[in-house]
Amino acid sequence: MVKTVRVGVLALILPNTVALQGAFVEHIHMLNTLRGEEHISDVIEVRTKEELASIDALIIPGGESTSIALIAERCGILESLREFVSTKPTWGTCAGLILMAKQAIHTKKGGQQLLNALPVTVSRNQFGRQVDSFTIKLDSPCLNSLSGVKGGDGTSRQFEYVFIRAPAIVSVDDPEVQPLVTLPPGYGQTDASENGLLVAVRYRNMLGTSFHPELTDDSRWHQYFVRMALGDDV
């Protein structure tokens, strides 16, 4: 039997409200476009511990990392998230990356809850405010074997990276962390940007990215995560 993976996207909502937190719809759409060519059995929204327990892999989307953590705590799912992330394939994008990190700087006054899983230090809102959002096309060797929804022959093809109030990884705190994408020098607000800021890493069962691949029409990062979840060599 061919192995398949059931993927969940965190889509938290405050009890007794309609206040959704996180850009989950676009992730779900991207995953569904891949179901015909990747071994995805199902894609669901995750709001409860029961739904979390039913999936094989999880995406924690962008949004507002402090709010995601607070809602997760109020919904009684925060500790379950910590347990899941420690052992099962998990991908955090933008705010999701912050939430997964072991350390975060430039947080709101009083700090914020973290899942304390990915051994990196993340700088929140590294690139400034909403008006400072930008896109950049980069070569990404880790994606070269993937075709994406646009098709392709496996050769090098640039990916268009979308950064919106994005964090950056300013410190790698474990030698097992694998750097995947670094921006060219000059992007960002600190001295670290002079050497290029790290914006994507992989560590064991975890993937962390600063950008929003779900806001493009290129599904290669979603392919990468699904194949990672399946245990494929990517």
C-alpha positions in Angstrom: 0.0 0.0 0.0 1.3 3.5 -0.9 1.9 5.6 2.1 -0.2 8.8 2.4 -0.3 11.7 4.7 -3.2 13.6 6.4 -2.2 17.2 6.7 -3.7 19.7 9.1 -3.5 23.5 9.0 -3.9 25.3 12.4 -7.1 27.5 12.2 -7.8 28.6 15.7 -10.9 30.6 16.7 -11.7 32.2 20.1 -14.5 30.5 21.9 -17.9 32.1 21.3 -16.5 34.4 18.5 -15.8 34.3 14.8 -12.3 35.7 15.3 -10.1 33.4 13.2 -6.4 33.7 13.6 -3.9 32.7 10.9 -3.7 32.7 7.1 -4.8 29.1 6.8 -7.2 29.2 3.8 -4.4 29.7 1.3 -2.4 26.9 2.7 -5.4 24.5 2.4 -5.9 25.6 -1.2 -2.3 25.0 -2.1 -2.3 21.6 -0.5 -5.5 20.6 -2.3 -4.0 21.6 -5.6 -1.3 19.0 -4.9 -3.6 16.1 -4.0 -3.6 14.7 -7.6 0.2 14.4 -7.7 1.3 14.0 -4.1 0.3 11.3 -1.6 -2.1 13.5 0.4 -5.1 11.6 1.8 -6.9 14.6 3.3 -6.4 18.2 4.3 -8.3 19.6 7.3 -8.5 22.7 9.5 -7.2 22.0 13.0 -8.9 23.7 16.0 -9.2 21.0 18.6 -7.0 18.4 20.4 -9.0 15.7 18.7 -8.4 17.1 15.2 -4.7 17.5 16.0 -4.5 13.9 17.1 -6.0 12.8 13.8 -3.4 14.2 11.5 0.1 13.1 10.4 1.6 16.6 9.7 0.8 20.2 10.7 1.2 23.6 9.2 1.2 26.6 11.6 0.4 29.5 9.4 1.2 33.2 9.5 -0.9 35.7 11.4 -0.1 37.2 14.8 2.1 34.9 16.8 1.1 36.3 20.2 -2.6 36.0 19.4 -2.1 32.4 18.0 -0.4 31.4 21.3 -3.1 33.1 23.5 -5.9 31.5 21.6 -4.2 28.1 21.6 -3.9 28.4 25.4 -7.6 29.5 25.9 -8.7 26.6 23.6 -6.7 24.1 25.6 -4.6 23.0 22.7 -1.3 24.7 23.5 0.3 21.8 25.4 -1.0 19.3 22.7 0.7 21.5 20.1 4.0 21.3 22.0 3.8 17.5 22.1 2.9 17.3 18.4 5.7 19.6 17.2 8.3 17.7 19.2 7.7 14.4 17.3 5.6 14.9 14.2 6.2 16.8 10.9 5.5 20.5 11.5 6.0 23.5 9.3 5.7 27.1 10.7 5.4 30.0 8.3 6.1 33.6 9.4 4.2 33.8 12.8 4.3 30.0 12.9 8.1 30.1 12.7 8.1 32.5 15.7 5.8 30.2 17.7 7.9 27.1 17.0 11.2 28.8 18.0 13.0 28.2 21.3 13.8 32.0 21.6 12.3 35.2 20.1 13.5 38.7 20.4 11.7 42.1 19.8 8.5 40.6 21.1 5.7 42.6 22.6 6.1 43.9 26.2 6.0 40.9 28.6 7.1 38.4 26.0 5.0 35.7 24.5 4.4 32.0 24.7 6.5 29.8 22.5 6.4 26.1 21.6 10.1 25.9 22.5 10.8 23.4 19.8 12.9 24.7 17.0 16.5 25.5 18.3 16.8 29.0 16.7 16.5 32.6 17.8 13.9 34.5 15.8 13.7 38.3 15.5 10.0 39.3 15.3 9.1 41.9 12.6 12.7 41.9 11.4 11.9 43.7 8.2 9.6 46.4 9.6 5.9 47.2 9.3 3.3 46.2 6.8 4.4 49.0 4.4 7.8 47.5 4.3 6.6 44.2 2.8 8.5 43.0 -0.2 9.0 40.1 -2.7 12.3 38.7 -4.0 13.1 35.9 -6.5 15.9 33.6 -5.4 17.5 30.4 -6.4 16.6 27.6 -3.9 18.6 24.4 -4.4 16.4 22.5 -1.9 13.5 22.9 -4.4 15.3 21.9 -7.6 13.9 18.4 -7.6 10.3 19.6 -7.3 8.0 20.7 -10.1 5.3 22.6 -8.3 1.9 23.3 -9.8 3.5 25.2 -12.7 5.2 22.0 -13.8 9.0 21.8 -14.5 11.8 19.5 -15.3 13.6 19.5 -12.0 16.2 22.1 -13.1 16.9 25.3 -11.1 14.0 27.7 -11.2 13.7 30.8 -8.9 11.0 31.0 -6.2 9.3 34.3 -5.6 9.5 34.9 -1.8 6.8 37.0 -0.1 7.7 38.8 3.1 5.0 40.5 5.1 6.0 41.9 8.6 8.3 38.9 8.5 10.6 37.5 11.2 14.1 36.3 10.5 16.4 33.7 12.0 19.2 35.6 13.7 20.8 32.6 15.5 21.1 28.9 14.9 21.4 27.2 18.3 21.9 23.6 17.3 24.4 22.1 14.8 21.7 19.8 13.4 19.7 22.8 12.1 20.0 22.9 8.3 20.0 26.3 6.6 17.8 26.3 3.5 17.4 29.9 2.3 19.4 33.0 3.0 18.6 36.5 1.7 21.2 38.5 -0.1 23.1 41.1 2.0 21.2 44.3 2.8 17.7 43.0 3.6 16.6 43.6 7.2 17.2 46.1 9.9 20.2 44.8 11.8 23.9 44.3 11.3 23.1 40.7 10.6 21.6 41.8 7.3 25.0 42.8 6.1 25.8 39.1 5.7 22.4 38.0 4.6 19.6 36.9 6.9 18.5 33.3 7.3 14.8 32.8 6.4 14.3 29.0 6.1 15.6 26.1 8.1 15.0 22.4 8.6 15.5 20.6 11.9 14.6 16.9 12.3 10.8 16.8 11.8 10.5 20.6 11.7 10.5 23.2 8.9 10.6 26.9 9.6 10.2 29.7 7.1 9.9 33.5 7.4 8.0 34.0 4.2 4.5 33.2 2.8 4.7 30.6 0.1 1.0 30.1 0.2 0.5 33.6 -1.3 2.2 32.5 -4.6 1.0 30.2 -7.3 4.1 28.0 -6.9 3.5 24.9 -4.7 7.1 23.7 -4.4 7.5 24.5 -0.7 4.3 22.7 0.1 5.6 19.7 -2.0 8.8 19.9 0.0 6.9 19.7 3.3 4.6 16.9 2.2 7.5 14.8 1.0 9.4 15.5 4.2 6.3 14.3 6.1 6.3 11.2 4.1 9.9 10.5 4.9 11.1 11.1 1.4 14.7 12.3 0.7 14.2 16.0 -0.2 
